[in-house]
Amino acid sequence: MAQGADESPEYPLEGFEEARPTDRSKRLRVVLIVATIVLVFAAIYVAVQASFADKVPGGTSISGIDVSGMTQDEATAAVSEGLASRVTAPVQLVAADSRAEIDPQTAGLSIDPERTTSGLTGFTLSPARLIEHLGGGKQLDVHTSIDRGALREAVETVAEDLSTAAADGFVTIVDGQPIATAAQDGVDVDIDGSVDAVVENWMRTTEPIEVPVVTAAPVVTQEATDAAVQQAQTIVSAPVWVEIDGQRAEIPEDVIGTALTYQTSAGQLVPELDADVMRQAVIDRTTKLEREPKDAFFAFNKKNKPKIRGGQTGQVLEGTAVAEQVLAAAQTEDRTAQVALTESDPEVTKADLKALGIKEVVAEFSTPLTSEPIRTINIRNAGEKLTGYLVKPGDTFSLEKAIGPVTVENGYKEAGVVVNGFHTKGVGGGLSQVATTTYNVGFFAGMVDVEHRPHTEWFSRYPEGREATIFTGSLDMKWRNDSPHGVLLRSWVANGRYYVQAWSTKFYEVETTTSPRSNVRAPTTVYTKAQGCVPSGAGNSGFTVTVSRKVTEIESGKVAIDEKNTWTYRPTNAIRCGDKPKPSDDDE
């Protein structure tokens, strides 16, 4: 073969440059080196993290409790023990100058140490953990568990202690001059803000927790107080003239000042004058101004029939009206008050009595008098007190109340009485005859027997089984008026007898029977050394008797009362004062 101008190399590789590493291989080499280094450091990092895994980083504290280098269980225990006293200690709250405390358990405050220490230990590749171990831990707050509802209730309970009430302005009159008490703002606790403050600071501080407050304005402001002072100065600046019923009375300013007070109403101070003071001030400076009303009453005329008397209206001065008019006049230029008297009705009017139906005698009874004049004096005195005595429908008549008190001062004298079966003397002797006669009037008028007791011995002047005695303080005679009409009593002494009438409207029909005597016992002689003994002869025999009564309403035919009363009388024994004589030989 022919050779060209350039000759072929002598060796096959001749003409190639010497082989050298490429950029790719360089990079691969670097990667391998770096990877090796990383793996080495990673192994070291993992080994270091593993060595710290079960320990809390050094320098770590929880709410002031150092837990450095502890396991999680140890840290949890340390926190629980270290904060035990703080958890149970009362929580101090402060608002302005006021202090109060709440019980953490009642307020629903507690801590959660396990949740707090959770995550402080355990294996992790986080560099932050390694930094904490190498560079020191951090300050942590213990996790709290709070029942906000219970906490709110606890705060509301002490809110009043932490609050300062606003002071209303006020005006008082001292020595006739108005003196003002300045209005002052108060402080109210912000409940929601206080709950937030406790939640935020309970375990973060041992100092009292300052709770937020809001300003409480007074109801009566200083502006209202100043206005009231000016008004009061006008009211007490001069006398007030009162014109009433043709008379003119001057009420001095010092009297007005004494009666003037201020009351709070809708944020304002409202003046008032004492009604009693103003009324008396006018009465004292006028003559015969008032006329008292007179109650209506029953009186018996010359024909011994009941007539209604009295019942006139009166004229009275109402203190409220005087106070209002004087107060108004004291704020005018002429300072003159026009006041009118008020008509006053009696408590018992003529119409009230007329409606009771007192128009006819519905029952009358009489008993014979004895020959003892002093006894008759007592009976007449009681009769005068009974005359005109009114028993309204539904009321209970009491003889002791109607004629009492049975005293010398009330017109009664000492006369014969029976006490414990013995005849003696006492003030009011003879009043048992009044009791018997009045009892029978009630009996035949259809009244309800409430209380009565017959004598222990029967007296022939009284109907057997249908009589009553009275002894002040222990024995009374009472009956009740169940009819729809009033019952008016009239009582008098005449023709040797004692009479009682009952006036009303006939409403009942009364039927009565008296049984024959039974268990009859003759009297004997009794000897006694009792003090005040009065000797007497033997009298009536003792016996038992029954009195029946049936009371029927006339219009309806309804039986209102159907009763039987049985009583046993003792014989009226002869009384001998002293010892019983001893039997003689002749008697043996």
C-alpha positions as CSV (number, residue, x, y, z in Angstrom):
1,M,0.0,0.0,0.0
2,A,1.2,3.3,-0.8
3,Q,2.0,5.6,2.0
4,G,0.7,9.2,2.1
5,A,2.4,12.3,3.0
6,D,1.8,11.6,6.7
7,E,3.2,8.5,7.9
8,S,1.5,6.2,10.2
9,P,2.7,6.1,13.9
10,E,5.1,3.6,14.9
11,Y,3.0,2.2,17.7
12,P,-0.7,1.6,17.9
13,L,-1.3,3.9,20.8
14,E,1.0,6.5,19.6
15,G,-0.9,9.7,19.1
16,F,-3.2,9.4,22.3
17,E,-2.7,11.6,25.3
18,E,-2.0,10.0,28.7
19,A,-5.3,8.9,30.5
20,R,-6.5,11.4,33.4
21,P,-9.5,11.4,35.9
22,T,-12.6,13.1,34.6
23,D,-14.9,15.7,36.6
24,R,-17.5,13.1,37.2
25,S,-15.1,10.8,38.9
26,K,-13.9,13.6,41.0
27,R,-17.4,14.4,42.2
28,L,-18.1,10.8,43.0
29,R,-15.0,10.7,45.1
30,V,-16.0,13.8,47.0
31,V,-19.5,12.4,47.6
32,L,-18.0,9.1,48.9
33,I,-15.8,11.0,51.3
34,V,-18.5,13.3,52.6
35,A,-20.9,10.4,53.0
36,T,-18.3,8.6,55.0
37,I,-17.9,11.7,57.2
38,V,-21.6,12.2,57.6
39,L,-22.1,8.6,58.5
40,V,-19.4,8.9,61.1
41,F,-20.9,12.1,62.6
42,A,-24.4,10.6,62.3
43,A,-23.3,7.6,64.2
44,I,-21.8,9.9,66.8
45,Y,-25.0,12.1,66.9
46,V,-27.2,9.1,67.3
47,A,-25.0,7.7,70.0
48,V,-25.0,11.1,71.9
49,Q,-28.8,11.5,71.6
50,A,-29.2,7.9,72.8
51,S,-27.1,8.6,75.8
52,F,-29.4,11.6,76.7
53,A,-32.7,9.9,75.9
54,D,-33.9,9.0,79.4
55,K,-32.7,12.2,81.1
56,V,-34.2,15.7,81.4
57,P,-31.8,18.3,79.9
58,G,-29.7,20.0,82.5
59,G,-30.8,23.4,83.8
60,T,-34.5,22.5,83.3
61,S,-37.0,23.7,85.9
62,I,-40.8,23.5,86.1
63,S,-42.5,26.3,88.0
64,G,-39.3,26.7,90.0
65,I,-38.7,23.0,90.6
66,D,-35.3,21.8,89.3
67,V,-35.7,18.6,87.3
68,S,-32.2,18.6,85.6
69,G,-30.9,15.1,84.8
70,M,-34.0,13.3,86.1
71,T,-36.0,10.6,84.4
72,Q,-39.5,11.5,83.5
73,D,-41.0,9.6,86.5
74,E,-38.5,11.3,88.8
75,A,-39.4,14.7,87.3
76,T,-43.1,14.0,87.6
77,A,-42.7,13.1,91.3
78,A,-40.5,16.1,92.0
79,V,-43.0,18.5,90.5
80,S,-45.9,16.9,92.4
81,E,-44.1,17.0,95.6
82,G,-42.5,20.4,95.1
83,L,-45.8,22.1,94.2
84,A,-48.0,20.3,96.7
85,S,-48.2,23.1,99.1
86,R,-48.8,25.7,96.4
87,V,-51.6,23.6,94.9
88,T,-53.6,23.6,98.2
89,A,-52.6,27.1,99.4
90,P,-55.4,29.7,99.1
91,V,-55.1,31.9,96.1
92,Q,-54.7,35.5,97.1
93,L,-56.5,38.1,95.0
94,V,-56.0,41.8,95.2
95,A,-58.1,44.7,93.7
96,A,-57.0,48.2,94.5
97,D,-56.8,48.3,98.3
98,S,-59.0,45.2,98.9
99,R,-57.9,41.6,99.3
100,A,-59.6,38.2,99.3
101,E,-58.7,34.6,98.8
102,I,-60.3,31.6,97.1
103,D,-59.8,27.9,97.9
104,P,-58.1,26.2,94.8
105,Q,-60.1,23.0,95.2
106,T,-63.4,24.8,95.4
107,A,-62.4,26.9,92.5
108,G,-61.6,23.9,90.3
109,L,-57.8,24.6,90.2
110,S,-55.4,21.7,89.8
111,I,-52.1,20.8,88.1
112,D,-51.1,18.0,85.6
113,P,-47.4,17.1,86.4
114,E,-47.4,14.0,84.0
115,R,-48.5,16.2,81.1
116,T,-45.9,18.7,82.0
117,T,-43.0,16.3,82.0
118,S,-44.2,14.4,78.9
119,G,-41.7,15.0,76.1
120,L,-38.8,16.1,78.3
121,T,-37.2,12.7,77.9
122,G,-37.1,9.9,75.2
123,F,-35.0,9.3,72.1
124,T,-35.3,12.0,69.4
125,L,-33.1,13.2,66.6
126,S,-34.2,16.8,67.1
127,P,-31.1,19.0,67.4
128,A,-33.1,21.2,69.8
129,R,-33.0,18.4,72.4
130,L,-29.2,18.0,72.0
131,I,-28.8,21.8,72.3
132,E,-30.7,21.7,75.5
133,H,-28.6,18.9,76.9
134,L,-25.4,20.6,75.8
135,G,-26.2,24.2,76.4
136,G,-28.7,23.9,79.3
137,G,-32.5,23.4,79.6
138,K,-35.2,26.0,79.9
139,Q,-37.8,27.3,82.5
140,L,-41.2,25.7,82.1
141,D,-44.6,26.3,83.7
142,V,-46.5,23.4,85.1
143,H,-49.6,22.5,83.1
144,T,-52.8,23.4,84.9
145,S,-56.3,21.9,84.8
146,I,-58.9,24.5,85.5
147,D,-62.7,24.3,85.7
148,R,-63.6,27.8,84.5
149,G,-67.2,27.4,85.7
150,A,-66.2,26.6,89.3
151,L,-63.5,29.3,89.2
152,R,-66.1,31.9,88.1
153,E,-68.4,30.9,91.0
154,A,-65.5,31.3,93.4
155,V,-64.6,34.7,92.1
156,E,-68.2,35.8,92.2
157,T,-68.3,34.7,95.9
158,V,-65.5,37.1,96.9
159,A,-66.3,39.8,94.4
160,E,-68.1,41.8,97.0
161,D,-65.0,41.7,99.3
162,L,-62.9,43.0,96.5
163,S,-65.3,45.7,95.4
164,T,-65.8,49.1,96.9
165,A,-69.4,50.3,96.8
166,A,-70.0,53.7,95.3
167,A,-71.2,56.3,97.8
168,D,-74.3,58.2,96.8
169,G,-74.5,61.9,97.5
170,F,-76.9,62.8,100.3
171,V,-78.3,65.8,102.1
172,T,-79.2,66.0,105.8
173,I,-80.5,68.9,107.8
174,V,-78.4,69.9,110.8
175,D,-79.5,72.7,113.0
176,G,-81.9,73.9,110.3
177,Q,-79.2,74.0,107.6
178,P,-78.6,71.5,104.7
179,I,-75.4,69.6,104.9
180,A,-74.2,67.6,101.8
181,T,-72.4,64.3,101.8
182,A,-70.2,64.1,98.6
183,A,-70.8,61.4,96.0
184,Q,-67.9,59.0,95.4
185,D,-67.1,56.5,92.7
186,G,-66.8,52.9,93.7
187,V,-64.9,49.9,92.2
188,D,-66.5,46.7,90.9
189,V,-64.5,43.5,90.1
190,D,-64.4,42.5,86.4
191,I,-65.5,38.8,86.8
192,D,-64.5,37.6,83.4
193,G,-61.2,39.4,83.5
194,S,-60.5,38.1,87.0
195,V,-61.1,34.5,85.9
196,D,-58.6,35.1,83.0
197,A,-56.1,36.6,85.5
198,V,-56.2,33.6,87.8
199,V,-55.9,31.1,84.8
200,E,-52.9,33.0,83.6
201,N,-51.0,33.6,86.8
202,W,-52.1,31.0,89.4
203,M,-48.9,28.8,89.1
204,R,-46.7,31.5,87.7
205,T,-46.4,33.6,90.8
206,T,-46.6,33.2,94.5
207,E,-47.6,36.9,94.9
208,P,-51.3,37.9,95.1
209,I,-52.9,38.0,91.7
210,E,-54.1,41.5,90.7
211,V,-57.6,41.3,89.2
212,P,-59.1,43.9,86.9
213,V,-61.7,46.3,88.1
214,V,-64.2,48.7,86.6
215,T,-65.4,52.0,88.0
216,A,-68.9,52.0,89.7
217,A,-70.7,55.3,89.5
218,P,-72.9,56.4,92.4
219,V,-76.7,56.4,91.8
220,V,-76.9,59.9,93.2
221,T,-74.2,62.0,91.5
222,Q,-72.5,65.0,92.9
223,E,-74.5,67.2,90.4
224,A,-77.8,65.8,91.9
225,T,-76.5,66.4,95.4
226,D,-75.5,70.0,94.7
227,A,-79.0,70.6,93.2
228,A,-80.7,69.2,96.3
229,V,-78.6,71.4,98.6
230,Q,-79.8,74.5,96.8
231,Q,-83.4,73.3,96.9
232,A,-83.1,72.6,100.7
233,Q,-81.7,76.1,101.3
234,T,-84.8,77.5,99.7
235,I,-87.2,75.3,101.7
236,V,-85.8,76.3,105.1
237,S,-85.1,79.9,104.2
238,A,-88.3,81.4,105.7
239,P,-91.6,80.5,107.4
240,V,-94.5,79.1,105.5
241,W,-98.1,80.3,106.1
242,V,-100.9,77.7,106.2
243,E,-104.4,78.8,105.5
244,I,-107.1,76.3,106.7
245,D,-110.7,76.5,107.6
246,G,-110.7,80.3,108.0
247,Q,-107.5,80.3,110.2
248,R,-103.9,81.2,109.3
249,A,-101.0,79.5,110.9
250,E,-97.3,80.5,110.6
251,I,-94.9,77.5,110.5
252,P,-91.4,78.7,111.4
253,E,-88.4,77.7,109.3
254,D,-86.8,75.8,112.2
255,V,-89.9,73.5,112.4
256,I,-89.8,73.0,108.6
257,G,-86.1,72.1,108.9
258,T,-86.8,69.6,111.7
259,A,-89.3,67.9,109.5
260,L,-87.3,68.0,106.3
261,T,-85.6,64.9,105.0
262,Y,-84.4,63.7,101.6
263,Q,-85.0,60.3,100.0
264,T,-83.3,58.7,97.0
265,S,-85.5,58.1,93.9
266,A,-84.4,57.4,90.4
267,G,-81.0,58.9,91.0
268,Q,-82.4,62.1,92.5
269,L,-82.7,63.4,96.0
270,V,-86.4,64.1,96.7
271,P,-87.5,66.2,99.7
272,E,-90.1,65.1,102.2
273,L,-91.7,66.7,105.2
274,D,-92.6,64.5,108.2
275,A,-96.4,64.3,108.1
276,D,-96.9,64.0,111.9
277,V,-94.6,66.9,112.6
278,M,-96.4,69.1,110.1
279,R,-99.9,68.1,111.3
280,Q,-99.0,68.9,114.9
281,A,-97.4,72.2,113.9
282,V,-100.7,73.3,112.4
283,I,-102.8,71.9,115.3
284,D,-100.6,73.8,117.8
285,R,-101.1,77.1,115.9
286,T,-104.9,76.9,115.4
287,T,-107.9,76.5,117.6
288,K,-110.7,73.8,117.6
289,L,-109.6,72.8,114.1
290,E,-110.6,69.1,114.2
291,R,-113.9,67.4,115.1
292,E,-113.7,63.7,115.9
293,P,-116.2,61.4,114.3
294,K,-118.7,59.7,116.7
295,D,-119.5,56.0,116.4
296,A,-123.1,55.0,116.1
297,F,-124.6,53.2,119.1
298,F,-127.8,51.8,120.4
299,A,-129.6,53.6,123.3
300,F,-133.0,52.8,124.8
301,N,-135.5,55.7,124.7
302,K,-138.1,56.6,127.3
303,K,-140.3,53.8,125.9
304,N,-137.5,51.3,126.5
305,K,-137.1,50.7,122.8
306,P,-133.6,50.7,121.1
307,K,-132.8,53.7,118.9
308,I,-129.6,54.4,116.9
309,R,-127.7,57.4,118.2
310,G,-124.4,59.1,117.1
311,G,-122.8,58.1,113.8
312,Q,-121.7,61.7,113.0
313,T,-118.8,62.3,110.6
314,G,-115.9,64.3,111.8
315,Q,-113.3,66.6,110.3
316,V,-109.6,65.8,110.6
317,L,-106.4,67.3,109.4
318,E,-104.4,64.8,107.4
319,G,-100.7,65.2,108.0
320,T,-99.7,63.9,104.5
321,A,-101.8,66.7,102.9
322,V,-100.3,69.3,105.1
323,A,-96.7,68.1,104.5
324,E,-97.2,68.1,100.7
325,Q,-98.8,71.6,100.6
326,V,-96.2,73.1,102.9
327,L,-93.3,71.6,100.9
328,A,-94.7,73.0,97.7
329,A,-95.3,76.4,99.2
330,A,-91.8,76.5,100.6
331,Q,-90.5,76.6,97.1
332,T,-92.6,79.5,95.9
333,E,-92.2,83.3,96.4
334,D,-95.3,83.9,98.6
335,R,-94.7,80.7,100.7
336,T,-98.4,80.2,101.5
337,A,-100.1,76.8,101.6
338,Q,-103.9,76.3,101.2
339,V,-104.9,73.2,103.2
340,A,-108.4,71.7,103.6
341,L,-109.8,69.5,106.3
342,T,-110.8,65.9,105.4
343,E,-114.2,64.4,106.3
344,S,-113.8,61.4,108.6
345,D,-116.4,58.6,108.8
346,P,-116.9,56.9,112.2
347,E,-115.8,53.3,112.5
348,V,-119.4,52.3,113.3
349,T,-122.1,54.0,111.1
350,K,-125.8,54.2,111.5
351,A,-126.1,52.0,108.4
352,D,-123.9,49.4,110.1
353,L,-126.2,49.1,113.1
354,K,-129.4,49.3,111.1
355,A,-128.2,46.3,109.0
356,L,-128.1,44.2,112.3
357,G,-131.9,43.9,112.5
358,I,-132.4,45.1,116.1
359,K,-136.1,45.5,116.0
360,E,-138.0,43.2,118.4
361,V,-137.7,41.3,121.7
362,V,-136.7,37.7,120.8
363,A,-136.2,36.5,124.4
364,E,-136.8,37.8,127.9
365,F,-136.3,36.3,131.3
366,S,-136.5,37.4,134.9
367,T,-135.7,36.0,138.4
368,P,-136.9,37.1,141.8
369,L,-134.6,39.2,144.0
370,T,-133.7,38.3,147.6
371,S,-134.3,40.6,150.6
372,E,-130.5,41.5,150.8
373,P,-130.2,45.1,149.6
374,I,-126.4,45.1,149.0
375,R,-126.9,42.0,146.7
376,T,-129.5,44.0,144.7
377,I,-127.0,46.9,144.4
378,N,-124.5,44.5,142.7
379,I,-127.2,43.2,140.4
380,R,-128.4,46.6,139.4
381,N,-124.8,47.8,138.7
382,A,-124.3,44.8,136.4
383,G,-127.6,45.4,134.7
384,E,-126.6,48.9,133.9
385,K,-123.4,47.7,132.2
386,L,-125.4,45.0,130.3
387,T,-127.9,47.5,128.9
388,G,-126.9,48.4,125.4
389,Y,-124.4,45.6,125.1
390,L,-124.3,44.4,121.4
391,V,-123.4,40.9,120.3
392,K,-122.8,40.9,116.6
393,P,-123.3,37.9,114.3
394,G,-120.6,35.3,115.0
395,D,-119.5,37.0,118.2
396,T,-119.3,35.3,121.6
397,F,-120.9,37.0,124.6
398,S,-118.9,36.8,127.8
399,L,-120.6,37.9,131.0
400,E,-117.4,38.5,132.8
401,K,-116.2,40.8,130.0
402,A,-119.5,42.6,129.8
403,I,-119.9,43.5,133.5
404,G,-116.3,43.3,134.7
405,P,-114.1,43.9,136.3
406,V,-115.8,42.8,139.5
407,T,-114.1,45.3,141.8
408,V,-115.1,47.9,144.4
409,E,-113.7,50.5,142.0
410,N,-116.2,49.4,139.4
411,G,-119.1,49.8,141.7
412,Y,-119.5,46.4,143.2
413,K,-119.9,45.7,146.9
414,E,-119.3,42.8,149.3
415,A,-122.3,40.4,149.7
416,G,-123.1,36.8,150.2
417,V,-121.5,34.2,147.9
418,V,-121.1,30.4,147.9
419,V,-117.5,29.1,147.7
420,N,-116.8,25.4,147.7
421,G,-120.2,24.6,149.1
422,F,-119.9,27.1,152.0
423,H,-121.8,30.4,152.4
424,T,-119.5,33.3,152.9
425,K,-119.0,36.9,151.6
426,G,-117.2,38.4,148.6
427,V,-117.1,41.4,146.3
428,G,-119.8,41.0,143.7
429,G,-122.1,38.7,145.7
430,G,-125.4,38.2,143.7
431,L,-123.9,38.2,140.3
432,S,-124.8,34.6,139.8
433,Q,-128.3,35.8,139.5
434,V,-127.2,38.0,136.6
435,A,-125.5,34.9,135.1
436,T,-128.6,32.8,135.5
437,T,-130.9,35.4,134.0
438,T,-128.6,36.2,131.1
439,Y,-128.0,32.5,130.4
440,N,-131.7,31.9,130.1
441,V,-132.1,34.8,127.7
442,G,-129.4,33.3,125.5
443,F,-131.0,29.9,126.0
444,F,-134.4,31.0,124.7
445,A,-133.0,33.3,122.0
446,G,-131.4,30.2,120.4
447,M,-127.8,31.1,121.2
448,V,-125.0,28.5,121.2
449,D,-124.0,27.5,124.8
450,V,-120.2,28.0,124.9
451,E,-119.6,28.0,128.7
452,H,-121.8,27.8,131.7
453,R,-121.9,25.9,135.0
454,P,-124.9,25.5,137.3
455,H,-124.6,26.1,141.1
456,T,-123.5,23.2,143.3
457,E,-126.7,23.7,145.3
458,W,-130.1,24.5,143.9
459,F,-131.8,27.8,144.8
460,S,-135.5,27.8,144.4
461,R,-135.5,31.3,142.8
462,Y,-133.8,29.7,139.7
463,P,-135.1,27.1,137.2
464,E,-133.6,23.8,138.1
465,G,-130.9,22.6,135.6
466,R,-131.2,25.9,133.7
467,E,-129.1,28.3,135.7
468,A,-125.5,29.5,135.9
469,T,-122.9,30.9,138.3
470,I,-119.9,33.1,137.8
471,F,-116.6,33.4,139.6
472,T,-114.2,36.0,138.3
473,G,-111.1,34.4,136.7
474,S,-112.3,30.8,136.8
475,L,-116.0,30.6,135.9
476,D,-117.7,32.6,133.2
477,M,-121.0,32.4,131.3
478,K,-120.7,32.6,127.5
479,W,-122.9,32.0,124.5
480,R,-122.3,32.6,120.8
481,N,-124.6,34.4,118.3
482,D,-124.7,32.2,115.2
483,S,-127.8,34.0,113.8
484,P,-127.4,36.6,110.9
485,H,-128.7,39.3,113.2
486,G,-127.2,41.3,116.0
487,V,-128.4,40.7,119.6
488,L,-128.8,43.8,121.9
489,L,-129.3,43.3,125.6
490,R,-131.4,45.4,128.0
491,S,-131.3,44.7,131.8
492,W,-133.0,46.3,134.8
493,V,-134.4,45.8,138.3
494,A,-138.1,46.3,139.0
495,N,-140.9,45.0,141.1
496,G,-138.7,42.7,143.2
497,R,-137.3,41.0,140.1
498,Y,-134.2,41.1,137.9
499,Y,-135.0,41.3,134.1
500,V,-132.9,40.7,130.9
501,Q,-134.2,41.2,127.4
502,A,-132.6,40.3,124.0
503,W,-133.5,42.5,121.0
504,S,-132.9,41.2,117.5
505,T,-134.9,39.7,114.6
506,K,-136.8,36.5,115.4
507,F,-134.7,33.8,113.7
508,Y,-135.1,30.7,115.9
509,E,-137.8,28.6,117.4
510,V,-136.9,27.1,120.7
511,E,-138.4,24.0,122.4
512,T,-137.3,22.8,125.8
513,T,-138.2,20.2,128.4
514,T,-137.0,19.5,132.0
515,S,-136.9,15.9,133.3
516,P,-138.3,14.8,136.6
517,R,-135.9,14.9,139.5
518,S,-133.9,11.7,140.2
519,N,-131.3,10.6,142.8
520,V,-132.9,12.9,145.4
521,R,-130.8,13.3,148.6
522,A,-131.9,15.0,151.8
523,P,-129.7,17.6,153.5
524,T,-127.6,16.9,156.6
525,T,-125.6,18.9,159.1
526,V,-122.0,19.8,158.3
527,Y,-119.4,21.1,160.8
528,T,-116.5,23.2,159.5
529,K,-113.7,25.3,160.9
530,A,-113.1,27.0,157.6
531,Q,-112.1,30.6,157.7
532,G,-115.0,33.0,157.0
533,C,-117.5,30.3,157.9
534,V,-121.1,31.6,158.1
535,P,-123.6,29.2,159.8
536,S,-126.8,28.4,158.0
537,G,-129.8,26.1,158.2
538,A,-130.6,23.2,156.0
539,G,-132.2,23.9,152.7
540,N,-133.2,22.1,149.5
541,S,-132.5,18.4,148.8
542,G,-129.9,17.4,146.3
543,F,-131.1,15.8,143.0
544,T,-130.2,15.1,139.3
545,V,-132.1,16.8,136.5
546,T,-131.8,16.9,132.7
547,V,-132.7,19.9,130.5
548,S,-133.3,19.4,126.8
549,R,-133.3,22.1,124.1
550,K,-134.1,22.0,120.4
551,V,-133.4,25.1,118.3
552,T,-134.8,25.3,114.8
553,E,-134.4,28.0,112.1
554,I,-137.8,29.4,111.4
555,E,-137.5,30.0,107.7
556,S,-135.5,26.9,106.6
557,G,-136.7,24.5,109.2
558,K,-133.1,23.4,109.8
559,V,-132.3,22.1,113.3
560,A,-129.5,24.3,114.5
561,I,-129.1,22.9,118.1
562,D,-130.3,19.6,119.7
563,E,-128.8,19.2,123.1
564,K,-129.2,17.7,126.6
565,N,-127.6,19.0,129.8
566,T,-127.6,16.9,132.9
567,W,-126.6,18.3,136.3
568,T,-126.5,16.9,139.8
569,Y,-127.1,19.3,142.8
570,R,-125.8,18.6,146.2
571,P,-128.2,19.0,149.1
572,T,-128.1,22.3,151.0
573,N,-126.7,21.1,154.2
574,A,-127.0,22.9,157.5
575,I,-123.6,24.5,158.3
576,R,-122.2,24.7,161.8
577,C,-119.0,26.5,162.4
578,G,-116.6,24.7,164.7
579,D,-115.9,21.2,165.9
580,K,-118.6,18.5,165.7
581,P,-119.9,17.8,169.3
582,K,-118.9,14.6,170.9
583,P,-121.7,12.1,171.6
584,S,-123.0,12.1,175.2
585,D,-123.6,9.1,177.3
586,D,-127.3,9.6,176.8
587,D,-126.8,9.2,173.0
588,E,-125.1,5.9,173.4
